[in-house]
Amino acid sequence: MRRANVVKLALGLLVAGLVLSSAALGQRALRSHHNVLVPRSVVNQEFAYRPHTISIAADGTFDFYKIRWVTYGSNLARARARAYLRGCTPDCAQGKVSRPKASLRFSRLISCHGARVYSRVHFVLRGGVPAGRGRRGSTPLIIGSAC
């Protein structure tokens, strides 16, 4: 009877150790993902962890919003979003607004102020877009010497 209790205790300790070890590994992986940032605005270079909006154009004619992250933290990140596009015909203030769906891919990890930062976004737009706007493209997220 004592031997069975000792075996149960040993198995219980082994399982508890495995649970604690996997929790510690998970926390370490979570912390490393928190070190990867994205510029929320190309203009002011404000960085955020998994932002829900990203401003691409200084004049407010191109933004991504309602961003839903699919993958994050590795060399590539993927997300789905809506794009806000304002056409510039007859001028940017009076241009037609479109809100197509967007598939986003973030790449080119760089080191910036002690954190890893995605420095480029590639996009594919599905739905109506203003005249002169392409459905596919990529743009840098870091401008000049921000890092």
Backbone hydrogen bonds, N-H to C=O, Kabsch-Sander energy under -0.5 kcal/mol:
donor,donor_aa,acceptor,acceptor_aa,energy
5,N,1,M,-1.8
6,V,2,R,-2.3
7,V,3,R,-2.2
8,K,4,A,-2.4
9,L,5,N,-2.5
10,A,6,V,-2.5
11,L,7,V,-2.5
12,G,8,K,-2.5
13,L,9,L,-2.4
14,L,10,A,-2.1
15,V,11,L,-2.6
16,A,12,G,-2.4
17,G,13,L,-2.3
18,L,14,L,-2.2
19,V,15,V,-2.4
20,L,16,A,-2.4
21,S,17,G,-2.4
22,S,18,L,-2.5
23,A,19,V,-2.1
24,A,20,L,-2.2
25,L,21,S,-2.3
26,G,22,S,-2.3
27,Q,23,A,-2.3
28,R,24,A,-2.1
29,A,25,L,-2.3
30,L,26,G,-2.4
31,R,27,Q,-2.5
32,S,28,R,-1.9
33,H,29,A,-1.8
34,H,30,L,-1.6
35,N,31,R,-0.7
35,N,32,S,-0.8
36,V,33,H,-1.6
37,L,35,N,-0.6
37,L,116,R,-2.9
38,V,48,A,-2.5
40,R,46,E,-3.8
41,S,46,E,-0.6
42,V,55,S,-2.5
45,Q,41,S,-1.4
47,F,45,Q,-0.6
48,A,38,V,-2.2
50,R,48,A,-0.6
54,I,64,F,-2.6
55,S,40,R,-2.8
56,I,54,I,-0.6
56,I,62,F,-2.0
57,A,62,F,-1.9
60,G,57,A,-1.4
63,D,84,Y,-1.9
64,F,54,I,-2.8
65,Y,82,R,-2.8
67,I,52,H,-2.1
68,R,80,R,-3.1
69,W,67,I,-0.5
70,V,78,R,-2.8
71,T,78,R,-1.6
74,S,76,L,-0.5
77,A,106,F,-2.0
78,R,71,T,-1.0
79,A,104,L,-2.1
80,R,68,R,-2.3
81,A,102,A,-2.3
82,R,65,Y,-2.7
83,A,100,P,-2.8
84,Y,63,D,-2.9
85,L,83,A,-0.6
85,L,98,S,-2.7
86,R,61,T,-2.1
87,G,85,L,-0.6
87,G,96,K,-3.1
94,Q,91,D,-0.8
95,G,91,D,-0.8
98,S,85,L,-2.8
101,K,126,R,-2.2
102,A,81,A,-2.9
103,S,124,V,-2.4
104,L,79,A,-3.1
105,R,122,H,-2.2
106,F,77,A,-2.9
107,S,120,R,-2.4
110,I,117,V,-2.3
112,C,110,I,-0.5
112,C,115,A,-3.3
115,A,112,C,-1.6
116,R,35,N,-2.1
117,V,110,I,-2.7
118,Y,37,L,-2.4
119,S,107,S,-1.2
119,S,108,R,-1.3
120,R,107,S,-1.4
121,V,139,T,-2.3
122,H,105,R,-2.8
123,F,137,G,-3.1
124,V,103,S,-1.7
125,L,135,R,-3.2
126,R,101,K,-2.8
133,R,130,P,-1.9
137,G,123,F,-1.8
139,T,121,V,-2.4
141,L,119,S,-2.8
142,I,119,S,-0.9
143,I,141,L,-0.5
146,A,143,I,-0.8
